[in-house]
Amino acid sequence: MKHAFISYCQDTDQDFVENLITRLDSAGFTTWYDQEINVGEEWRTAIDAAINDSFAFIAVMTPEASTAPYITYEWAYAKGRNIKIIPILLRETQLHKRLGALQYLNFTSRNRPWAKLIEEIKSAQDAAIAQNIQNALNTSLSSLFSLLKSTIST
């Protein structure tokens, strides 16, 4: 089952991410974050696999996150895989120009746009489901045409 991947700075943003996961779980979404990596598992491989299996990538951005090289790698990898990136500005910071080009949700004040976040994640999930259906249809049609062609040829 695909999930929403959450990228964040573990040293400073753990409390917010735990709240975020609770809210997303309550809204019916499956989430993934680094705490799901098993002891002894190669963490880089686990993260890449989790990004590949995601329908949305939530980038929790703070000054600490924006200067962390691996967080930059994560969102850049997700972008390269055409996964929907949803930036959350948790604390004011200068964003990388590629990430800064994306519209973000501003969570810097007490009036946080939780409903808009849920809406964006739902939209990303719906788009991923539609793409999976389209891929399955294309595969099925291709197989059907091949079968028909071989039947006609014989």
Contacts in CASP RR format, 6 or more apart in sequence:
PFRMAT RR
TARGET T0000
AUTHOR 0000-0000-0000
METHOD contacts of the structure
MODEL  1
MKHAFISYCQDTDQDFVENLITRLDSAGFTTWYDQEINVGEEWRTAIDAA
INDSFAFIAVMTPEASTAPYITYEWAYAKGRNIKIIPILLRETQLHKRLG
ALQYLNFTSRNRPWAKLIEEIKSAQDAAIAQNIQNALNTSLSSLFSLLKS
TIST
1 30 0 8 1.000
2 30 0 8 1.000
2 53 0 8 1.000
2 54 0 8 1.000
2 55 0 8 1.000
2 125 0 8 1.000
2 128 0 8 1.000
3 29 0 8 1.000
3 30 0 8 1.000
3 31 0 8 1.000
3 32 0 8 1.000
3 50 0 8 1.000
3 53 0 8 1.000
3 54 0 8 1.000
3 55 0 8 1.000
4 24 0 8 1.000
4 29 0 8 1.000
4 30 0 8 1.000
4 31 0 8 1.000
4 32 0 8 1.000
4 54 0 8 1.000
4 55 0 8 1.000
4 56 0 8 1.000
4 57 0 8 1.000
4 58 0 8 1.000
4 121 0 8 1.000
4 124 0 8 1.000
4 125 0 8 1.000
5 31 0 8 1.000
5 32 0 8 1.000
5 33 0 8 1.000
5 50 0 8 1.000
5 51 0 8 1.000
5 54 0 8 1.000
5 56 0 8 1.000
5 57 0 8 1.000
5 58 0 8 1.000
5 74 0 8 1.000
5 78 0 8 1.000
5 83 0 8 1.000
6 17 0 8 1.000
6 20 0 8 1.000
6 21 0 8 1.000
6 31 0 8 1.000
6 32 0 8 1.000
6 33 0 8 1.000
6 58 0 8 1.000
6 60 0 8 1.000
7 33 0 8 1.000
7 57 0 8 1.000
7 58 0 8 1.000
7 59 0 8 1.000
7 60 0 8 1.000
7 65 0 8 1.000
7 71 0 8 1.000
7 74 0 8 1.000
7 75 0 8 1.000
8 14 0 8 1.000
8 16 0 8 1.000
8 17 0 8 1.000
8 33 0 8 1.000
8 59 0 8 1.000
8 60 0 8 1.000
8 62 0 8 1.000
8 65 0 8 1.000
8 71 0 8 1.000
9 60 0 8 1.000
9 62 0 8 1.000
9 64 0 8 1.000
9 65 0 8 1.000
9 68 0 8 1.000
9 71 0 8 1.000
10 34 0 8 1.000
11 64 0 8 1.000
12 62 0 8 1.000
12 64 0 8 1.000
12 65 0 8 1.000
13 60 0 8 1.000
13 62 0 8 1.000
13 64 0 8 1.000
13 65 0 8 1.000
13 90 0 8 1.000
16 60 0 8 1.000
16 90 0 8 1.000
17 33 0 8 1.000
17 60 0 8 1.000
20 31 0 8 1.000
20 58 0 8 1.000
20 60 0 8 1.000
21 31 0 8 1.000
21 33 0 8 1.000
23 114 0 8 1.000
23 118 0 8 1.000
24 31 0 8 1.000
24 118 0 8 1.000
24 121 0 8 1.000
25 31 0 8 1.000
27 118 0 8 1.000
27 121 0 8 1.000
27 122 0 8 1.000
29 121 0 8 1.000
29 125 0 8 1.000
32 50 0 8 1.000
32 53 0 8 1.000
32 54 0 8 1.000
34 43 0 8 1.000
34 47 0 8 1.000
36 46 0 8 1.000
36 50 0 8 1.000
37 43 0 8 1.000
37 46 0 8 1.000
37 47 0 8 1.000
38 46 0 8 1.000
47 74 0 8 1.000
48 77 0 8 1.000
51 57 0 8 1.000
51 74 0 8 1.000
51 77 0 8 1.000
51 78 0 8 1.000
51 81 0 8 1.000
51 83 0 8 1.000
52 81 0 8 1.000
54 78 0 8 1.000
54 83 0 8 1.000
55 83 0 8 1.000
55 84 0 8 1.000
55 124 0 8 1.000
55 125 0 8 1.000
55 127 0 8 1.000
55 128 0 8 1.000
55 129 0 8 1.000
56 83 0 8 1.000
56 84 0 8 1.000
56 85 0 8 1.000
56 86 0 8 1.000
56 120 0 8 1.000
56 121 0 8 1.000
56 124 0 8 1.000
56 125 0 8 1.000
56 128 0 8 1.000
57 74 0 8 1.000
57 75 0 8 1.000
57 78 0 8 1.000
57 83 0 8 1.000
57 84 0 8 1.000
57 85 0 8 1.000
57 86 0 8 1.000
58 86 0 8 1.000
58 88 0 8 1.000
58 121 0 8 1.000
59 65 0 8 1.000
59 71 0 8 1.000
59 74 0 8 1.000
59 75 0 8 1.000
59 85 0 8 1.000
59 86 0 8 1.000
59 87 0 8 1.000
59 88 0 8 1.000
59 99 0 8 1.000
60 88 0 8 1.000
60 90 0 8 1.000
61 87 0 8 1.000
61 88 0 8 1.000
61 89 0 8 1.000
61 90 0 8 1.000
61 91 0 8 1.000
61 93 0 8 1.000
61 95 0 8 1.000
61 99 0 8 1.000
61 104 0 8 1.000
62 90 0 8 1.000
62 91 0 8 1.000
62 93 0 8 1.000
63 91 0 8 1.000
63 92 0 8 1.000
63 93 0 8 1.000
65 71 0 8 1.000
65 93 0 8 1.000
66 72 0 8 1.000
66 93 0 8 1.000
66 94 0 8 1.000
66 95 0 8 1.000
66 96 0 8 1.000
72 96 0 8 1.000
75 85 0 8 1.000
75 87 0 8 1.000
75 99 0 8 1.000
76 98 0 8 1.000
78 85 0 8 1.000
79 85 0 8 1.000
79 98 0 8 1.000
84 120 0 8 1.000
84 123 0 8 1.000
84 124 0 8 1.000
84 127 0 8 1.000
84 128 0 8 1.000
85 99 0 8 1.000
85 102 0 8 1.000
86 105 0 8 1.000
86 117 0 8 1.000
86 120 0 8 1.000
86 121 0 8 1.000
86 124 0 8 1.000
87 95 0 8 1.000
87 99 0 8 1.000
87 100 0 8 1.000
87 102 0 8 1.000
87 103 0 8 1.000
87 104 0 8 1.000
87 105 0 8 1.000
88 104 0 8 1.000
88 105 0 8 1.000
88 107 0 8 1.000
88 117 0 8 1.000
89 95 0 8 1.000
89 104 0 8 1.000
89 105 0 8 1.000
89 106 0 8 1.000
89 107 0 8 1.000
89 108 0 8 1.000
90 107 0 8 1.000
90 108 0 8 1.000
91 108 0 8 1.000
92 108 0 8 1.000
95 104 0 8 1.000
105 113 0 8 1.000
105 116 0 8 1.000
105 117 0 8 1.000
105 120 0 8 1.000
106 113 0 8 1.000
107 113 0 8 1.000
END
